[in-house]
Amino acid sequence: MSTVLPTPDEVPALVAKPGSVLWRYGGDVRLISAGAYAILLQVGHPTVGAGVSEHSDFRGDPWGRLLRTLDYSYVMTYGGPDLAGEMGRRIREMHKHIKGVKPDGESYHALEPEAYAWVHATLAHSIVRTHELLGTPIPAGEIDVFYAEWTRAGRLIGVRERDLPETWAEFGDYFERMVTEGLERTPAVDEVLESLATPTRPELPFLPEAAWRLARIPAAHQITLVTGGLLSPLLRDRFGVEWTPSKQRQLQVLAAASRAATPLLPGTLRNVGPSYLRWRREAIARGDAAATSRIPVPA
């Protein structure tokens, strides 16, 4: 196993503790609506995009990728040292086998430090931005703590400390540089956007076909609004995402309603992480979250 992974004795110090900043902000149910935004950021990186296009079936199973993203994020935050350590080892091992050739003819490997760390970084960015848009912004006094806890969690999958900026302030410059200089409209970006336009029914036991027919259009519209609203104007243009004044107004109404509902959300929705892990425990135990997936996670 790669030496970049922590030793078993180091793992407990890397996992979020109950009541920590990451624990409190990492499980809001509204973060799920930003899943497509995070995935677009990830697959816009040429290496990550090539890995998804060549080693996954995103068109056939877009919801599977979202579930595996949630599996990763929630296990690392709420799963405890044993489960988080095992998940980290699975993910790192799986990435060893994801390699190929990008459309420009250049070879790639999923363990390229920049690309591998970028996937982890996009999730931190998405959590912060979604709280700003749909909920309560993480207070300035806690944002550095949140980021430090998130980067520590990255050590569980082998994201080294030097692979990401040290502070949240430095992260802002890093993120802008990656967006401006590093992201492209890869074929995987178009695959994600196509899946948003015509979403398939997720294979969930509590969502029968009849219910999905009723929920599909409003759910897809909400996710499309949140995704487009979170994208910067530069990335909307680069990815070919149409954004109109009407969509901006609709997003503002949606966001205002979501923020106003924050005090009314029950605790189980303010933090769905623990209950999600109980629901997915059998799939995670089987290795569905990483070992049996050919999709480059975390993402």
Secondary structure, DSSP 8 states (H G I E B T S, - for coil): --TTS--TTTHHHHS--TTSHHHHHTT-GGGGGGHHHHHHHHHTSHHHHHHHHHH--TTT-HHHHHHHHHHHHHHHHHSHHHHHHHHHHHHHHHHTT-EEE-TTS-EEETT-HHHHHHHHHHHHHHHHHHHHHHS----HHHHHHHHHHHHHHHGGGT--GGGS-SSHHHHHHHHHHIIIII----HHHHHHHHHHHS------TT--HHHHHHHHHHHHHHHHHHHHHHS-HHHHHHHT----HHHHHHHHHHHHHHHHTGGGS-HHHH--HHHHHHHHHHHHHHTTTTTT--S-S--
